[in-house]
Amino acid sequence: MKNLFSNIKGDAFGGITAGIVALPLALAFGVSSGLGPTAGLYGAIFISFFAALFGGTNTQISGPTAPMTAVSMVIIASIIAVNDGDVNKALPVILTVFLLAGLMQIGLGALGLGKYIRYIPYPVVSGFMTAIGVIILLTQILPSLGYYPKEDLEFVDTFKVQAEEVILENILKEEAGEGILVLEDFKETISRAEKITEADILKESQTLAAKEASGALGAIKALPKALQNINWLELILALGTIFIIYGFKRITKAVPSTLVALIVMSGIAVGFGLEYRPIEEIPSGLPIPNLEIFTSFKLSSITPYIFTALTLALLGAIDSLLTSVVADNMTKTKHKPNQELVGQGIGNSIAAIFGGIPGAGATIRTVVNITSGGKTKLSGMIAGILLFIILLGLGPVASKIPAAVLAGILITVGIGVMDYKGLKAIPSLPRDMKIGPFKMSSEVLIMLVVLFLSTFWNLVYAVGIGLIIASLMFMKKIGDLTAERSDVKPLKEEAWADEAGFPEAFKEEVFIKHIKGPLFFGSTSDFQQLTAQIPDTASTVVIRLGRMQYMDQSGLYAMEDMLQELSKKNIQVLFVGLLKQPKYMMERIDIIPDLIPREHIFESFKQCMKWIKNNVKNVH
């Protein structure tokens, strides 16, 4: 507890700033999920506070994130569809799935599985993150145009026949459940069918219309209708929001541009009395636990969603631990991955009980917290408390925010969450495989498969398929290239035979590192620790690469990060025995010659030794 209050001023400023950044995003993610802005705000409050309190990353700010919301949106839509389009009827099941995901995260942490997240290859993560951006962009086009399929009566009417069929099917299921034999007692079926009203058919038609237009593919199908029915006021509010978010950043980054856009555009809409569509009302007062999760619990209603809950838990774990790595790099600390998973699980479980959507560690909010002075867990807790105070004091005011403004905010989130580093690398990565007459990069293929399957089919299965393809391709490459055991561990450096005559005078100034075996997605974590073991006296690092036959995209970027960090410390790096494939990879993204000049690459250790004697000063 002593450490918790060691940086009160910095933590307070970091937490408040991160909380302000989180507010518009929490509301927007809540609306996007389908449960409304309150669910987003509750998620941000409880996850931020409890994940910080119990987590393993001191500076992490948690809450609803783009990937978690994209998956939650699919889960919510499918459960609502099963429950006749009634959100209130579906809510206990939805929240139970979210609670189950949180409990699974606690389980993952307790079992010590946090350290295995690093085995997910870069192209899979890259394809997934870009898909999340595409999904958010496509699903927010309709609300930014002011088009809501459920309210387009012409579109809804096309589902009337299908709606009648669904209602009749439900009657037959009810009768079967009650033990009524339809063919023997069809009068009962007719009697129940006669009670169906036009309102019932309309409601079911609206549910089917909303389902048809949901997700990325649904949004594309509904786009022609939306363009014929543009609400120009909603479109102007959305475009104005996007313009301010990007424009205000050019003026200053001291104040979050998302918040400025939210206040300015909402102020214009309210101040001029425009007839816009507001978000759902945010209830004032304390959040109340949804006890129906427990009182109306049925195992049969949850069983179909156990795998879905596990997916949500794993995605939250990956999302959070990737953010933890970013926080580590910025603060030069080391997070505790298993404790972080337990903290995230507790936060998600409590948020679910109170009706909040699930979340994870949020990279942008964590970076804002660190740059604003946050250093301990108190900063994340303060961010949650600030959002709680806003909920209590400004709930009625926040209820007047235009829906189109939140759509505009989400469009910028979608653009920002895409992995441009991975996309830019597509033309430059080596084409190491053939599909028919076409040559292409296996890493690019994995990324594109995950991207398209995630966007237009299923986020969960896409990642699974991506992992399987990556594993098979990796096994083939390693089988082709080497039978040697991978060894890039940072400890136990043993001198090779040709280093026997290395002058004692240079032992303090020169650090020699050996890499034996491929540098791939499974070994990058050990490799990243390399900089930590370099003595403070060293001015030169020699990396011996004669036994590193292969490096993949994950290894390539790990090498780039390490070289950039050494460059910042003014430590020069020399390569010895660089082989063909790793050299080709490093040349494609300009590690050679930007970070490693060609004159710093030597074929033999003898040549390297000669250069060291002529160029390295012995000062220790």
ABEGO torsion letter per residue (X at the ends): XAAAAAAAAAAAAAAAAAAAAAAAAAAAAAAAAGAEAAAAAAAAAAAAAAAAAABABAABBBEBBAAAAAAAAAAAAAAAAAAGGBAAAAAAAAAAAAAAAAAAAAAAAAAGAAAAAAABBAAAAAAAAAAAAAAAAAAAAAAAAGBBAAABAAAAAAAAAAAAAAAAAAAAAAAAAAGBBAAABAAAAAAAAAABBAAAAAAAAAAAAAAAABEAAAAAAAAAAAAAABBAAAAAAAAAAAAAAAAAAAABAABBAAAAAAAAAAAAAAAAGBBBBBBBBBBBEBBBBBAAAAAABBAAAAAAAAAAAAAAAAAAAAAAAAAAAAAAAAAGBBBBAAAAAAAAAAAAAAAAAAGBBBBBBBAAAAAAAAAAGBABAAAAAAAAAAAAAAAAAAAAAAAABBAAAAAAAAAAAAAAABBAAAAAAAAABBBABBBEABBBBAAAAAAAAAAAAAAABBAAAAAAAAAAAAAAAAAAAAAAABABBBBABABGBBBBAAAAABBAAAAAABBBBBBBEBBBAAAAAAAAAAAAABBAABABBBBBAAABABBBAAAAAAAAAAAAAAAAAGBBBBBBGBBAAAAAAAAAAGAOAAABBAAABBABAAAAAAAAAAABBBAX
